[in-house]
Amino acid sequence: MRTVIIRVPDEDFSSAIATMRDWLEKHRYEPVVYRYHQEDDTIVVSVDFGVDTQAEAFAKRFGGQISG
């Protein structure tokens, strides 16, 4: 399993999540788990994928880092 970590300014969080969801639906990617938490004025979004190529594409599209 691969986790993509994306940092989003808190004021952009709702639009960023909507954009991510639309992109995932368009590509028919199904993440295993979404999580998020706040660090100061940034929301850290963690998305787990069971398919490595999906994690890589998602990270590339949204400027995320892959762990795991």
N, C-alpha and C positions, 0 to 999 in steps of 0.2 A: 504494500500500500504506500502511496506517495501523498504527501501533504503539501499543498501550495499555501504559502503565507503571503498575504497582500496587506499593505498598510494604506489606510484611507483617511484623509482628514475628516474629523467628525462632522463637519458641516456638509460634506459630500457623501456621507454614508448611504442615505436612502436612495439617491440616484445611482450610486455605484452598485449597490446590491441589485437594483432593478436591471441595470445594464448587464450584470453578471448572469442573473437568472435568464434574461432574454437570450444571451449568447449560449448558455448551456442548453436551453430548449431548442434553439435553432440547430445546434450541432448534435442534439439528442444524446448529450452526455449526462450521466446520472452519478453525481458524487455520492459517496458513502455517508459523509457527515459534514455539516457546516458548523463552525463555532466562531464566536467573536468575543473580544474583550477590549476594553478601553485602556489606553496608556496615554495619560495626559490628554492632548487634544487630537489623538489619533486612534482610530479603530483598527485593531489587528484582526483580520479575517483569515481563518484557517479552513481550508477545504480539502477533505480527504478523497482521493480517487483510487479505485481498485485497478484502473488501467493506466499504465505509465504514460502512454502516448496522449491520453486525455489530460493528465496532469501537466505534461509538458506544453501542450497547446494552450491550456488555460493560463499557465504561468506566463507564457510568451505574450498572450493577448493583453493581460492585465498587469504586466510588470511585476509578477510575483517571484518568490524564491521557492525552490523545491527542497523539501527535507524528507528523509526516510527512504 
